[in-house]
Amino acid sequence: MQLLDKLHWMKGIDPVADAFSGTASTDIVKAMGEGVLFIRYHGVGTTGTSTVTVEACDDTTPSNSTAVAFMYRTCTSGDTWGAWTTATASGFTTTAGSSQMYQIYVDSAELAEEGYGYVRAKFTESVDDPVLGCVLIAIVNQRYGEQPESLD
């Protein structure tokens, strides 16, 4: 149960038939922990793809945002996950196909480097074809205390 207590789950994008049409973004969440994990799941969608990016945001509007580097891994068959891969701020493009999951992780330190404490995942449609999907968000180790600012 200790592991489960380290993840605070919330919705990012509700399940819908064309979840990643055009440009779709998750809800913006405050990164009050070690990092934020997004899980993108799409069921049916044979040819549609998206470019995935993560944006550090200054608030929930957001007034300002900037793309940041992150890590991801994919599961395109059964329960076999690929290796963690580092993505630049330019992101990566999903693979066409049905029944896929993507874990997208951004460390809170990456957001802090930009001076922002909020984050969202963004999906820009590359190949226009409906993909049934959703996104879940987990704040990792929410009880992690923020470090005091240095007076130097």
PLY file of the C-alpha trace (Angstrom):
ply
format ascii 1.0
element vertex 152
property float x
property float y
property float z
element edge 151
property int vertex1
property int vertex2
end_header
0.00 0.00 0.00
2.94 2.38 0.51
3.55 2.58 -3.24
-0.11 3.43 -3.88
0.07 6.23 -1.32
2.90 7.80 -3.35
0.65 8.36 -6.39
-2.13 10.95 -6.41
-4.30 10.18 -9.49
-6.55 12.55 -11.43
-8.05 12.81 -14.90
-6.13 14.51 -17.66
-8.36 13.93 -20.71
-11.68 12.11 -20.43
-12.20 9.03 -22.64
-13.64 10.12 -25.99
-13.83 8.85 -29.58
-11.47 11.46 -31.09
-9.47 12.32 -27.98
-6.40 13.75 -29.70
-8.06 15.68 -32.56
-6.22 18.84 -33.61
-4.29 19.86 -30.51
-5.45 18.35 -27.24
-3.99 19.18 -23.83
-4.48 17.61 -20.44
-5.72 19.54 -17.46
-2.96 21.67 -15.97
-1.83 20.39 -12.57
0.43 21.73 -9.85
3.55 19.58 -9.60
3.55 19.20 -5.81
5.85 16.22 -5.62
8.90 14.60 -7.15
7.35 14.52 -10.61
4.26 14.03 -12.72
3.34 10.88 -14.63
0.90 10.99 -17.54
-0.56 7.75 -18.88
-1.98 8.05 -22.38
-4.13 5.08 -23.35
-5.71 4.67 -26.72
-7.89 1.74 -27.65
-9.04 1.99 -31.26
-7.26 4.12 -33.83
-5.42 2.40 -36.63
-3.65 5.28 -38.39
-3.94 8.42 -36.22
-0.76 9.70 -34.56
0.21 12.66 -32.37
3.34 14.55 -31.42
3.60 14.45 -27.63
5.14 17.35 -25.72
5.14 18.42 -22.07
4.77 22.06 -21.08
5.83 23.75 -17.87
3.20 26.38 -17.00
3.21 29.35 -14.64
-0.41 28.87 -13.51
-3.60 27.00 -14.44
-4.57 29.40 -17.24
-1.61 29.32 -18.28
-0.36 32.85 -18.75
3.05 31.52 -19.83
4.27 28.06 -20.82
7.33 26.44 -22.32
8.03 22.93 -23.62
10.44 20.88 -21.48
12.37 17.62 -21.78
10.78 14.48 -20.30
11.00 10.69 -20.32
8.60 8.19 -21.85
8.09 4.53 -22.63
5.54 2.67 -24.69
3.47 -0.49 -24.50
2.21 -1.46 -27.96
1.63 -5.16 -27.30
0.06 -6.83 -24.28
1.88 -5.77 -21.12
5.38 -5.44 -22.58
6.85 -2.01 -21.91
9.77 -0.61 -23.84
12.77 1.07 -22.24
12.55 4.58 -20.83
13.60 7.10 -23.47
14.53 10.75 -22.98
12.59 13.17 -25.18
13.73 16.72 -25.87
11.34 19.65 -25.57
10.32 18.84 -29.19
8.71 15.61 -27.94
8.08 12.40 -29.85
5.45 11.02 -32.23
3.18 8.15 -31.24
2.97 4.98 -33.31
-0.13 4.28 -35.41
-2.15 1.36 -34.08
-4.75 0.26 -31.59
-4.49 -0.78 -27.94
-1.42 1.23 -26.89
-0.23 2.89 -23.71
2.39 5.58 -23.16
3.93 6.56 -19.83
5.18 10.15 -19.92
7.16 11.35 -16.90
8.51 14.81 -16.09
10.64 15.47 -13.04
9.59 18.50 -10.98
13.19 19.77 -11.20
12.73 20.14 -14.98
9.75 22.44 -14.36
11.57 24.37 -11.64
14.43 25.04 -14.07
11.95 27.06 -16.10
10.65 28.78 -12.97
7.23 27.15 -13.25
5.31 24.87 -10.88
2.49 23.63 -13.11
2.49 21.17 -16.01
0.38 19.70 -18.81
0.87 17.17 -21.58
0.05 18.30 -25.11
-0.87 16.11 -28.10
-0.69 17.65 -31.57
-2.31 15.48 -34.22
0.23 14.42 -36.88
-1.98 12.04 -38.88
-5.66 12.98 -38.79
-7.63 9.85 -37.97
-9.83 9.41 -34.87
-8.19 7.71 -31.88
-10.36 6.56 -28.98
-8.40 7.45 -25.87
-7.85 9.17 -22.55
-5.07 10.42 -20.28
-4.59 9.89 -16.55
-2.25 12.02 -14.42
-0.42 11.00 -11.24
1.51 13.31 -8.96
4.44 11.17 -7.76
5.23 11.24 -4.05
3.00 14.21 -3.31
4.28 14.48 0.23
7.74 15.45 -1.05
8.60 18.75 0.59
9.68 21.71 -1.47
13.26 22.80 -0.86
13.67 26.26 0.65
15.05 28.94 -1.63
18.66 29.89 -1.15
19.40 33.42 0.06
22.73 33.49 -1.83
0 1
1 2
2 3
3 4
4 5
5 6
6 7
7 8
8 9
9 10
10 11
11 12
12 13
13 14
14 15
15 16
16 17
17 18
18 19
19 20
20 21
21 22
22 23
23 24
24 25
25 26
26 27
27 28
28 29
29 30
30 31
31 32
32 33
33 34
34 35
35 36
36 37
37 38
38 39
39 40
40 41
41 42
42 43
43 44
44 45
45 46
46 47
47 48
48 49
49 50
50 51
51 52
52 53
53 54
54 55
55 56
56 57
57 58
58 59
59 60
60 61
61 62
62 63
63 64
64 65
65 66
66 67
67 68
68 69
69 70
70 71
71 72
72 73
73 74
74 75
75 76
76 77
77 78
78 79
79 80
80 81
81 82
82 83
83 84
84 85
85 86
86 87
87 88
88 89
89 90
90 91
91 92
92 93
93 94
94 95
95 96
96 97
97 98
98 99
99 100
100 101
101 102
102 103
103 104
104 105
105 106
106 107
107 108
108 109
109 110
110 111
111 112
112 113
113 114
114 115
115 116
116 117
117 118
118 119
119 120
120 121
121 122
122 123
123 124
124 125
125 126
126 127
127 128
128 129
129 130
130 131
131 132
132 133
133 134
134 135
135 136
136 137
137 138
138 139
139 140
140 141
141 142
142 143
143 144
144 145
145 146
146 147
147 148
148 149
149 150
150 151
